[in-house]
């Protein structure tokens, strides 16, 4: 049966619109992207506790760790070693410190533990790794930590003692996650995966629904022996929303750009599609491309008349914002919010704030749109404070004349990873070799498709 599933995965199906755009770089463009990638990596050099591998959620003093930032960060050390930014030994040391910490951390129902049932709390104290802020035991953030672990056990494939240990410890952490624990047993989202759990409140009653970043969870859980994986996936698929915000740009909508980026950071969807997308005639990679073009079109249209929006100035995603203290001239601003647009009829929290990560981490989808926009952002606002030691600051708002002073780990890492995927597909090629990922894709009926 397993052999048959492997054969089915590689059956060619005639589906169109899956190709990545061929976009040769000029010397100046390559230098710009190299500089952006290198500067952005500085976040993971400076905002990490090298004793336990925990990475700060944001660059502010006293910030807790984000387990998603830890998971996203693990591939960046490998990228840095590949490019000679750090020695391979340093990549080993940080990776092993991370693995050893999580393996030894407390897994229990205690409200002060690090995790439970193989899952981890969203935010942890940087010094000792215990739960911070009564945060939830997070299914999605644990999934991003696991994505980093899966990358590590495939990337460090040599016979050096450090690489052998990395593979061994990564596998232990991956295999101890009890996905059945997080699966909802009844209600509207039966078989679906809960958003999270807490010792105070129990399970969040809502399952992941509607197209978003949680696509990765279902692939991961299906490959990790979760019960009823196809029922869980079908429950999720049934909540998809398909729209055509602009002519020729039909796609699964999710207004914030991060939802179109995160799973695509790790899974190479350029040649793969599930049943739902095969029926639509596009794949998830092309879907993300259309989301990019939709955001650009919205910025050109600019229905709310924000300053600066245009063909080379767009990018709505979850990010920091000016906050109400900057309200003026009848304009009201938010702080951190999941900003986004899937066209003028599907807008979330658009207050004129733009996030460079929305553009930079979309580079593989539409380089001919994203790269000129990034260059324009740097030219227009770089000297005003947007361009700093970690590359781009988290966000900026031309109308409010505001630029963020912080960077966020989960916004920084996608920039590094997706530039590397654009260059050579390193993260894609590495992750796609893993047996859990292969099995999850098989079970959920992903198939290779023929490009147009």
N, C-alpha and C positions, 0 to 999 in steps of 0.2 A: 504493500500500500504506500509506504514512504517513497519508494522508487517511482511509483505511478504519479504521486503528487509532484515530485521533482520534474517529471516529464511534462505534466500539465502546466506547470509554471512557465515553462519555456516554449509553449505552443504560441506560434505567431498568429495574431488576430489582426484583421485589417481595420485599423483605426487611424484617424488623421490628427494633424495638429499636435505633434509631440516633440518637434525638433527644437533644439536650443539654437538661438541666434548666433551666427558666426560673426564675431566682432573683433577684428585684429586691433591691437593697441598701438598707439604711437609711443615713441620713447618717453615723451613727457607724461602721457597717461599712465604708463607702466611705473614710472618713478613716483607719481602721485599715489597710486594704489599701494605700492611697496611702502611708502612713507606712512600712509594711513594705517596699513596693517601693522607695521612695526610700532608706531606710536600707541595704537589701541592696545597692543599686547602689554605695554607697560603697566596697564591696570592690573594684570594678573601676576606681575612681578612685585608690585608695591602694595597691593591690597589683599594679600594672602598671609595667613599664619602658616609659615613653613613647618611648624611643629606638628600641625594636624591637617594641613591642606585646606582648611576652610577659607573661603573667599567672601569678602564683604559684599553685602547686597548693594551698597552704594559707597562712594568715595569719601563720605563724611566721617569725621571722627566719631567713634562710638557705634558705628553701624554694626548690626549683627550680620552673621553669615546667611547667605541664601543657598539652599542645597541645589537649586537650579543653576546658580552661578558656579558652584563647584563642578557640577556635571558638565556644563558648557565649557568651563575652563580647562578641563583635562586635555582635550584635543589641542588646545592652544599651546601647551608646553611641548607637545610633539612637533607641532608646526614650527615653533621657535627653534627647537633642536635641529630640525631639517634645514632651516635657513641659517644656522650658525649664530642666532641671537643669544642663545644660551648653550652651555655644554650639555651633552646628552645625559651626563651624570646628574645634573640639576633637574632635568625632566624626570629621571628615575626617582630622585629623592623626594620631590614634591608629590609625585604620583603614589609612591609607596607610603608616604606619611598620610596621605588621604585614605588609602585603602586600610591601613592598619588602624587609623582612628575609627572609621566607621565599623570595622569588624569588631573592635573592642568596646564600642559605645553601648550604653544601656538600651536594651530593647525590652520594654515593659509597659504596663498600663500607667505607670507613674507619670504624673503631670510634669515632672522635671526630667524625664528620660530624653534620649536623643531620637528614639523612634519606637516602633512597635510592629510586629508581624513582618519585619523586613522593610517597612516603609519608614519615612523620616518626616520630622516636622519641617514645615516650610522655612522657618527662621530658627537659627541656632546661635547661642552665645559664641563669640569668636574665640574666647580663651579656653572654654571647657567643652563646648559642643552640646550643651544642654538646651532644651527648648526655650525659645524666647517669645515674649509677648502673647503667651497663650495661643500661639499660632496652631493651625490645623495640621494633622497628619495628612500630608498632601499627596494625592495620587499622581497628579501631573508633575509636580516638582520632583518627586521620587523618580518618575519616568525619565526626567532630564538628567538626574544623577546617574541612572542606569545607562543612559545613552553614552555618557562619558566612560563608564566602566566597560561597556561593550566595545567601544572604540579601543580602549587600552588593551583589552585581552586579545584583540586582533592585530593591533599595530605593533605591540611589543612581542614579536613572534620569534625572536632569536633564542640562542642557548645561553646567553649571559645569565648569571645567577639572578640579577635584578629583574630581567625580563621573565624568567621562569616564575619568580615570586609574584610579579604583577599579574600574570595570567592566573595563577593559583588563587590569589586573594580576590581578584575581580570575580572569578567564577563563584566563589563562596558567597559573596555579597549578592550577586545576581540571582543565585538559586535559592536564597533564603526568603525572597519576597513571596508572600502568600497572596496571590492575586484574588483567590476565592474570598478572602476576608473582605476585600474592598468591593466585591460584586453585590449589587442590590438584589434582594430576594423577592421583592414584590413591588406593587405600585406601578405608576406610569412608566418608570424607567427600569422595570424588571429585567434582570440579566446585565443591565448596563453597569458601568463603573462609577462609583460615587466620587464626588469632588473631594471628599475627605472625611476624616473622623477626628474626634477629640475626646479625651477622657471625661470632660465635663458634659458634653452634649451628645455623644455618640456619633452616628453617621449623619453626614449631610444627606438629606432625603433626595436631593436632585442628582441625577446622573448627568454625565457629559452629554450634551445634545446640540444639534446644529453644527455645521461644519466649522471647525476651529483647529487649534493646535493639538487637540486630544487624539487626532488620528494616530499619532505615534503610540499612545497608550494601548489602543486596541490591537495594533500589530504586535507590540511587545507582549501583552497579556496572552494573546492567542498562541504565541510561540513559547509561552512559559507555563503551559499546562493548566490555564484557567478553564473552568468548566463552562460549557455552553458558549464557546467563543463566537460561533456564527450567529447565534441568537442575540448575543450582546452587540455584535457589529451591525446586524440588521436593525436592531432597535435604534442604534445611533444613526444609521443611514436614513431611517424613516423621518428624521427631523431635519434633513438637509433643506436648504432654501436656494432654489435656482432662479436667477433673474437675469434680465438683459438691461443693465443700467444705461448703456449706450449701444448704438447699433454695432453689431459685430462683436460685442464683448459680453456675451452670455457666459455666466460662470456661477459657481457656488459662492454665495456672498458671505463675507465676514468682514465687517468694516475695518477693524484695526489690522495693520499690515503684519504684525507679528504672527497672527494665526495662519498666514500663508507662508511663513518663513520657517518656523521652528521644526516641524516634521521634515520639511525639505532640506534642512541642514544635514540630516543624517540619512534619510532614505532617498535614493536616486530614482525619482519618478519619471525620468525622461523617456524611459522605454516601458514603463509599467502602468497598468490600470486595473481597477477593480470593476465589477459588473456594472455598478452605477455609472461610472465615468465612461465605460465602453459604450453604454447606451447613449451617452451624450456626445460621443465623438471626440472628446478631448481627455487629457489626463490631468493629474494634480499639478504637474509642473506647468503645463499650459494654463491651468486654472490660475495659478499664482501670477503668471505673466499678465493675464487679463486683469487681475486685481490691480497690478501695478499700473497698467494703462488706464484703468478706470480712475484711479487716484489722480493720475496726471490730468485726465480729461476734466475731472471735478475741479482741480486747481485752476485750469484754464477758464472754466465756466465761472468759478468763484461766486456762487450765489449769495454768500454772506458778505462779500466785498471786503475780505481781509487784505491788508497791505502785503505786497510781495508775492502773493500766489500767482503761479503762471506755469508755462510749459517747462521751465527749468527751476521751479521752486514749488515743491509739493512734498508730501510724506507724512501721513497721519498714522500714529500708532500709540500704544501705551507709553507714556513718558511724563516727565515733570512739566509743570506749567507755571505761569506768572503768579497765580493765586489772586485772591480778591483784593489784596493790598495794592495791586497795580491797576485796579479798576479806574477808568477815566473815560470821559467823552461818551458816556453811555455804554461803553464796552465792559462786559463782565468776563473775568478770567478764572479758570480752575487751576488747582494744583495738579498733583499726579492724577491722571485719568486715562482710561482706555479710549483714546481718540481714534476715530476712523471714519472712512466713507466707502460705501459701495455704490456711489452715485448720489444725486441730490435727494433721492427718496429714502436713503439708508445712511444716515449720518449720525455719528456718536460724538458728542462733546467737542465739536469743532469750534474752538475759540481763537483760531489764528495761530496756534502753536504747531510747529513742525519738528519732526524727529529725524535727524540724519540716519539713524539706524534703520528707519523704514525704507530708506533709499539704498544705503550701502549693503544691507543684508539681503537685498533683492537683486543684486548685481547679476547673478547667473540667469535670472528670468528675462531681463530686458536691459542688457548692458548699454544699448544705444540710447536708452532713456535715462538710466540710473547714473552712469558715469558723468555725462555732461551736467546733470543736476548736482552731483556731489562737487564737481569742479566749480560750479556757479555758487554753491553755498559757501565754499571756502573763499572765493574771490569777494563775494558780497559781504560776508559777515565774519570771516576768519580773523581779521585784524581787530574786530570789535569784541573779541573774546570767545567766539565759537570754536576756534582752532587752538588747542592747548596741548599739554603734555600727554594726554591720553587720546589724541586725535580730536574728534569732534566732541564738544560737550553734549549732554543728553538731548537738549532741545533748545529752541529759540522761537521768539514771537516778534516778527517785524512790527506789527501794529502796536504792541505794548512796549516796543523797544527794550525787550527783555531777552537775556541769554542765561541759560541754566549755569549754575556753578558746580553742579555735581555730575558724575558719571555713574551709571548703573551696570552692574556685572552682566545682567541678562540682556542688556542692550549692546554692550561692548563685544562680548564673545561672538554673537552672530556675524558681526562685521568681519572679524578675523577668519572665522570658519568659511563664510560664503565667498570671501575673496579667494581663499585657497581652493574651494570647490570650483570657482570660476577659472582659476589658473590650471588646475590639474586633476580635480575631482578626488583629492586625497581622502577626505572624510567619507565621501560616498563610497569609494572603492573599498575602504577599510571596513566600514560598518556592514556593507552588503555581503561580506564573506561570513558573517556570524550565523551559526546554526539557528539561534532563536529568531533572528530577523527573517531568515529564509523560511523557517517553518511557519511563522506568523503570516507571512505573505502568501504562502501556499494555502493555509487553512482559510484565509479570507478571500481566496480566489483571485488574487492578483495574477495577471498574465502579461507576458511580453507582447508588445504591440508593434506593428509596422509603421514606421514614420511616413509622413506624407511625401 
